[in-house]
């Protein structure tokens, strides 16, 4: 499972523009909290600790939200393509 999360992180980091990332996030069924965490990490280049401080959550809670969101990204990028 960790390899899938690593691939999802790499995929998010490889998106060239803010528009590309926002388009992807719009396609995923993310909770508001998951979306905010991904935006803060991958658009604003914020650390987990600073996100936790800003949102008033524990670092562990931010890590859980990040992991859940990454699993959704992973599912999206690894879904079968209809031909």
KOLTIVO-353458 format. One record per residue: residue in three letters; z, x, y of N, C-alpha, C in turn; chain; residue number from 1. Coordinates in steps of 0.2 Angstrom, whole numbers. Each point is the difference from the previous one (the first is absolute). Layout:
<nodes>
Ala, Z, X, Y, Z, X, Y, Z, X, Y, A, NUM
...
</nodes>
This chain:
<nodes>
Unk, 0, 4, -6, 0, -4, 6, 0, 4, 6, A, 1
Unk, 4, 6, 0, 0, 4, 6, -7, 3, 2, A, 2
Unk, -4, 1, -5, -7, 2, 2, -4, -5, 4, A, 3
Unk, 1, -6, -2, -3, -6, 3, 2, 0, 7, A, 4
Unk, 7, 1, 2, 2, 0, 6, -2, 5, 4, A, 5
Unk, -1, 6, -3, -3, 6, 4, -7, -1, 2, A, 6
Unk, -4, -3, -5, -7, -2, 2, 0, -5, 6, A, 7
Unk, 4, -5, 0, 1, -5, 5, 1, 4, 7, A, 8
Unk, 5, 4, 0, 2, 4, 6, -6, 4, 2, A, 9
Unk, -3, 4, -4, -6, 4, 1, -6, -5, 3, A, 10
Unk, -1, -6, -3, -5, -4, 3, 2, -2, 7, A, 11
Unk, 6, -2, 1, 2, -2, 7, -1, 5, 5, A, 12
Unk, 2, 6, -2, -1, 6, 4, -7, 2, 2, A, 13
Unk, -5, -2, -5, -7, 2, 1, -4, -5, 4, A, 14
Unk, 3, -6, 2, -4, -4, 4, -1, 3, 7, A, 15
Unk, -6, 0, 2, -2, 4, 6, 3, -3, 6, A, 16
Unk, 0, -7, 1, 1, -3, 7, 6, -5, -1, A, 17
Unk, 3, -1, 6, 5, -5, 0, -3, -7, -3, A, 18
Unk, -6, -1, 2, -4, -6, -2, 0, -1, -7, A, 19
Unk, -2, 6, -4, 0, 0, -7, 6, -2, -3, A, 20
Unk, 6, 3, 2, 6, -2, -2, 2, -7, 1, A, 21
Unk, -1, -3, 6, 1, -7, 1, -4, -4, -4, A, 22
Unk, -6, 1, -1, -4, -4, -4, 2, 0, -7, A, 23
Unk, 3, 5, -3, 3, 0, -7, 6, -4, 0, A, 24
Unk, 4, 1, 5, 7, -3, 0, -1, -8, 1, A, 25
Unk, -6, -2, 3, -1, -7, 1, -3, -3, -7, A, 26
Unk, -2, 4, -4, -2, -2, -7, 5, -1, -5, A, 27
Unk, 6, 3, 1, 5, 1, -5, 5, -6, 2, A, 28
Unk, 4, -2, -5, 5, -5, 1, 7, 3, 1, A, 29
Unk, 0, 3, 6, 7, 3, 1, 4, -4, 4, A, 30
Unk, 7, 1, -1, 5, -4, 4, -1, 3, 7, A, 31
Unk, 3, -3, 5, 0, 3, 7, 4, 6, 0, A, 32
Unk, 5, 1, -4, 4, 6, 0, -4, 6, -3, A, 33
Unk, -3, -2, -6, -4, 5, -3, -6, 3, 4, A, 34
Unk, -3, -5, 4, -6, 2, 4, 3, 4, 6, A, 35
Unk, 6, -1, 3, 2, 3, 5, 2, 8, -2, A, 36
Unk, 3, 0, -6, 2, 7, -2, -7, 4, -1, A, 37
Unk, -5, -3, -3, -6, 4, -1, -3, 2, 6, A, 38
Unk, 0, -5, 5, -3, 2, 7, 4, 6, 3, A, 39
Unk, 6, -1, 0, 4, 5, 3, 0, 7, -3, A, 40
Unk, -1, 0, -7, -1, 7, -4, -7, 2, 1, A, 41
Unk, -5, -4, -1, -7, 3, 0, -4, -1, 6, A, 42
Unk, 2, -4, 5, -3, 0, 7, 4, 4, 5, A, 43
Unk, 6, -1, 0, 5, 3, 5, 3, 6, -2, A, 44
Unk, -1, 2, -7, 2, 7, -3, 8, 0, 1, A, 45
Unk, 3, -5, -1, 7, 0, 1, 4, 2, -7, A, 46
Unk, 6, 2, 0, 4, 2, -6, 3, -6, -2, A, 47
Unk, 2, 0, -6, 4, -5, -4, 7, -1, 4, A, 48
Unk, 3, 5, 2, 6, 0, 4, 0, -3, 7, A, 49
Unk, -6, 1, 3, 0, -3, 7, -2, -7, -1, A, 50
Unk, -4, -2, -5, -2, -7, -1, 6, -4, -1, A, 51
Unk, 5, 3, -5, 6, -3, -2, 4, -1, 7, A, 52
Unk, 1, 5, 4, 4, -1, 6, -3, -6, 5, A, 53
Unk, -7, 1, 1, -3, -5, 4, 1, -7, -2, A, 54
Unk, -1, -1, -7, 0, -7, -3, 7, -2, -2, A, 55
Unk, 5, 4, 0, 7, -2, -2, 1, -1, -7, A, 56
Unk, -4, 4, -4, 0, 0, -7, 3, 6, -3, A, 57
Unk, 2, 0, -6, 2, 7, -3, -6, 4, -2, A, 58
Unk, 0, 6, -1, -5, 4, -2, -3, -2, -7, A, 59
Unk, 5, -2, -4, -2, -2, -7, -4, -7, 1, A, 60
Unk, 2, -4, 4, -4, -6, 1, -7, 1, 2, A, 61
Unk, -1, 5, 5, -7, 2, 2, -4, 3, -6, A, 62
Unk, 4, 4, -4, -4, 3, -5, -2, -6, -5, A, 63
Unk, 4, -5, -1, -2, -5, -5, -6, -4, 3, A, 64
Unk, 0, -2, 6, -5, -3, 3, -7, 4, 0, A, 65
Unk, 1, 7, 1, -6, 4, 0, -3, 0, -7, A, 66
Unk, 5, 1, -5, -3, 0, -7, -3, -7, -2, A, 67
Unk, 3, -5, 2, -3, -7, -2, -7, 0, 3, A, 68
Unk, -1, 2, 7, -6, 0, 3, -5, 4, -3, A, 69
Unk, 2, 6, -2, -5, 5, -3, -2, -3, -7, A, 70
Unk, 4, -3, -4, -2, -4, -6, -5, -5, 1, A, 71
Unk, 0, -3, 6, -5, -5, 2, -7, 3, 2, A, 72
Unk, 1, 6, 3, -6, 4, 2, -3, 3, -6, A, 73
Unk, 4, 2, -5, -3, 3, -6, -3, -5, -4, A, 74
Unk, 3, -6, -1, -4, -6, -3, -6, -1, 3, A, 75
Unk, -1, 0, 6, -6, -2, 4, -5, 5, -1, A, 76
Unk, 2, 7, 0, -6, 5, 0, -2, 1, -8, A, 77
Unk, 4, -2, -4, -1, 1, -8, -3, -7, -3, A, 78
Unk, -1, -5, 4, -2, -6, -3, -7, 0, -3, A, 79
Unk, -2, -3, -5, -7, 1, -2, -5, -3, 5, A, 80
Unk, -6, 3, 0, -5, -3, 4, -5, -4, -4, A, 81
Unk, -1, -6, 3, -5, -5, -3, -7, 3, 2, A, 82
Unk, -4, 0, -6, -7, 2, 1, -5, -6, -1, A, 83
</nodes>
